[in-house]
Amino acid sequence: MRPMDNTHIDFELRGEYITLDALLKATGLATSGGHAKQLIADGQVLVDGATELRKTCKIRIGQQVQLGDGRITLRAAEV
């Protein structure tokens, strides 16, 4: 599965961080945790513009994740 052209997702983070593989699954850019891990291992995922190969990399508020034309921006959840 590839994200649609120019997909932009604002993801509201409720804790300190989310792991990269869990973020891809939670946003629907990966169909499963295994799929997310494969996308990361294949070097298809960028974090803040750099290729990220660590599946459980901690993604925090303000960071951007990109997969193809899909982009996720993490924001603080409103309380």
N, C-alpha and C positions, 0 to 999 in steps of 0.2 A: 504494500500500500504506500502510495506517495501522497503527500499533502497537496491540496488544491493550489493552483497558482495564487501567489500573494496572500496566503492565509496568514492572518495575524490574530494571535490569541493572547488576551490579557489574563494571566493566571493569578488568582488571589491566593497568596501563601499565608496560612494561618500559624505556622510555626517558624522556627529559625531557618530551616532549610528543607528541601525535598531532594531525594536522589535523582540523578539524571534519568535513569531507566524508569523510575516511578512517574516522573513528570511526563515523559513521552507517552506512557500508557494512560495517565490521567487525562491528558488533553486529546487523546484519540489519534495522535500522529503515529502511534504504534498500536497494533491490534492486540498485543499481549506483552507480558514482561519479557518473554523469550524473543519476541520480535524486536522490542526496544534494545535489548542487549546485542542482538545481531547487527542492528543499524549502527550502534555505537562502535562495535568491534570492527565493522567495515569502514570506519572513518567518515561516515556520512553526516555526523552531527557536529555542529560548531557551537561553542560556548564563548560568547563575547568575541566572536570572529576567529577563534582558533579551534582547530580540530581537537576534540576531546575523546580519548579512548578509554577513560575510566568509567565503568558502568555505574558505579555508585558515587560518582563525583557529587559533592554537595552544591546545590544551586540555591542561591540566596536572592533576596529582594534586590531589584535593580539589574540583575543579570539578564542577558538575552540568549536564547537557545534557537538555533536554526537547523532545519532539516529540509533540504531542497529549497523550495520557495516558501515553506512554512516557517513562521517565526513566532516564538513565545517570549513574552515579556513578563517577568515576575513583579507583582505589586503586593503591597501589604494589604491584608484583608481588613475591611472596615469592622470595627468592634461594635 
